[in-house]
């Protein structure tokens, strides 16, 4: 857990040769897209079945569009050999973030239904690409990739902790600290950084006195495994607490909901804001999407021996 200090920052100087600590940093990827589907039913099939068939088609269309968009991005980044994607979502596992009934372009003697969805598709790159993690940070053509790290993996009581971030695309970030007792604090955005926006290719530090952070993160009880969760996206996240004062030294916000509920609220009713009309969506044209990147940094905090 962190004890927020207001003393002048006197932490370690930035080391230019920081190396990726892959053993304590894991991550997942997903993209958000729009798609649509339709169905025509005959012979007294219920409206509920018709709408579910349209939804199933929309999920299949979203999965196909998502795979095509990712492969196109990887090809543009110069990666053309081997299996590019691994553990891609199935159509059944697409998470629907927004759903809207639309006018079906299909006419005939049967009952027709159409639906537009905004959905999340999870995926992983193949193991070879993931082991070349640092190379992904150099190409803005690649899917969003963000590195989060600290100077070391274990901190003792009273030490000051700093985090570093860098990404291959411009991104917005949310950081949540999960203490060993399960207590959760939103580290970013905070009372000093209300819009946590980061430019691609640059390395950022938290806290950073040069950026106006007038606080330190001092290690305090409870001790044990500390997890810092990163939510990164190319658009601002929604439903974040606007901090103008509050708990934890009037800098940070304590999360009262579950982690799953917090994540869902970030993505609630998220739209790609595609200019395509309904017919174009149903016909599968367009490849607009939003990249999401989620990381988990595991650290150990211990008392002074």
N, C-alpha and C positions, 0 to 999 in steps of 0.2 A: 504494500500500500504506500501511497505517497503522502508526505506531509508537505503542504504548500508553504514555501518560505517567501518572504518579501524582501529578504536581504539582497544586496547587490550580487549579481551573478559572478562566481569565481570558479566555474567548472573547468574541465580540461579543454585545451586548445584543440581545434579541429585537425584531425590527422588525414593527410591526403592519400594515404595508402590503405584506407579501410577496405577490408575484404568481406565478401558476402559470407555470412554465417549461416550456411544452408541447413545446418543441423538443428537450428532453433527457429527457422522461418518457413512456414508452409503457406500455401495460397491456393485459391480457386478462381476460376474465371467464368464469366457468363456474358451474354449479350442480350439486349432487349430490342425486339423488332415488332413491326406491325404486320399482320396478315389477315386474310379473310377466307371464309369458306361458305359453301352453300349446299343445300340438299333439296331433292324433290321426292316426295313420298306419295304413294298411292294406296288405295284399298283400305281406307279407314285407319291408317297408321296415325298414332297420336301426335299432337303438336309437340309434346315433350321429346318424343323420339326424333322428330324432324329437326328440332333445334340442336339436339345432341349430335346428330349426324353432321350438321353444319359446323359445329364446334370441333368435332374430330377432324374434319377436313381442314379447318383453319390451323389446327395444331400441326398437321402434317405439312401444310404449306409453309408454316413458320420454320419448321425444322429444316426443310429443303432450302429455303432462302438463307437461313443462318449458316448452314454448311457452305453454301456457295459463296456467301460474303466473306467468310473466314478464309477459305481457300484462295479467293481472289486477293485478299490482303497479304497472305503469306507469299503468294507468287510475286506480288509487287515488291515485297521485301527481299526477293532473290532466293527464296526457299522453294525449290521445285521438285526435290527428290524425296522419295520415301513416303511413308504414311504420315500425313501432316497432323491429323486430329486423332485423339484417343478419348474413350469414355464420353462420347457425345450423348446428350440427352436423347431419349426416345420421345416420340410424339406424345406418349401417355404421361411423360414426366415434365412436359412443358408447364411452367407456372404461369397462369393467366393473371396478369396484373390489372387489366381493364377489358371490359367486354361491352359491345354495343350492337344491338340488333339493327340491321340495315336493310334497305330495299333490295330484294333479289332481282338480278337481271334475267332470271330464268322464267319463262312463261310456258304454259302448257295446261294439260288437264289435271295434273297433280297439284298438291300443295307444295309451295316452295318456301324455303327459309334461307336467310343469309345472316352471317355474324362477322363483325370485325373485332379482332382482339389485339391487345398489346401483351406480349408474352416474353418470359425470360427463358433462355436456352443456356444450360450449363455445358461446359466442355473443358477438356484439357488438351494441351499440346502433347505430342509424343515425347517420351522420356529424353530422347537425344536433344530436342529443342529446349526442354526445361533445364537440362544440365548446362546449356549455353545461355543461362539466364541473363548474364551481363550483356551479351550481344543484343538481346531483345531491347535493352534500354537505349541502344544507339540508333534504332530505326523507328521513326514515327509512322512508318507504313505498317508496322506490326500491331497486333491487338494491344490495348493498353496494358502496360506492365509497370508496376511500381515496386521499388525496393524500400523496405523499412528496416532499420538496424540501429544497434547501439554499439558503444565502444567495446563492451564485454558482456558476457552472459550471466555473471553473478555479481550482485551488489550487496554490500553490508549496510547495516543500519547507520543512518547519518550521511551516507554518500549521496552525491547529487547525480541524478540520471539525466541523460540527454538522448533524444531520438533524432534520427536523420532520415530524410525522404528524398527520393529522386524518381523520375518517371520518363518514359519515352514519348509521352504526349502531354499536353496541358491537361491538368486534372484538378478536381475538387476532392478533398479528403475529409473523412470523419475518423477520429481515433477514439477508441474506448478502452479504458484500462479495466481489467477484471482482476480484482484482488484475490488472494488465496481463500478468503472467506466468502467469495462470490459477489461482494459489493462492486458496483460498476460506476465508473466516473467517465464522463465525456471530456476527453482532453482537447479535442478539436471538433468543431469551432469552440472558442472560449471567450471569456470576457475581453481579451486583448485581440484575438483573431476571430472576428465574427464571420468573416468569409474566408475559409481556408482554401484558397486557390493557389496552385503551384504551376509554374511554367516548365515545360519539358526541358530536359537536359541540365537543369540546375539542381544543386544539392541544397536542401533546406534543413534547418536545425530547430528543434523545440526542446526547451525554451531557447530563445535567441535574443539577447539584450539589444543587438543591433536592429532587430525587427520590432523593438518596443515591448518585449516580454519582460515585465517587472516582477518576475517570480522565479523560483527554483522548484525542482521536483526532488525532494529529500526522501530517501528510503526510510520507512517507519513500519511498525507492526500493523497488521499481522504479517508474518514472514512465511515464505514458501514459494510455490510456483505462481508467478505473475504473468498474466497474458495481456498483450496489447493487440487489439483487433483493428484492422484497417479496412475501411470501406472507401474505395476510390472510383470515381466516375468522371465522365467528360462533361457532364452537366451538373449544376448545383443539386444537392439532395433536398428533398422536401421534408416538412414537418420536424425540422430541427429547432430546438429551444433557442430563442434569441436571448442571449445572455447580456443583461445589463446590470447584473448584481444578483446575488443569491447565495447558495451554500458553498462550502469549501473555499473560503476566503474571497467570496464574490467573484471568483474566476471560473470555476468549473461547475458543471451541472451533474447531479447524481441521477442515474437512471433508475426508475422505479419499476418499469415494465420488464418482461422477460427479454432476453436477447433476440429471440425469434420475432417477438412483437415489434421490437425496436427496428429490426431490419425490414420487416414488412412495411412499417410506417415510412421508412426512407423511400421505398419504391412504390408506394401507393399511388394508383392512377397515373403512373409514369407514362408519358407518351413520347414517341419519336418525332412527333409533329411533322409527319410526312405530308407533302403537298399532293400526294396521289389521291385520285377519287376512288370511290368504292369499286367501280368496275376494274380499274387498274390493279387494285389490291387483289381482287378475286382472280384476275388473270395472272397474278404472280409477278408483275413488273415492279421494279424498284428494289434497292438494296440498302436503304437507310437503316442504320442501327446505332445503338449506344453500347459502348463497352463498359463492363464493370469488372473490377479487380478487387478481391478480398484477401487480405493477408492476416496471418496470426504469428506474432512474435512471442516466443516463450522465454521467460527470464526467471532467475532464482534470486530471491532476497533472503538474507540470513542475518541473525543478530551478531553483534560484536562478541567475539570469543574472549 
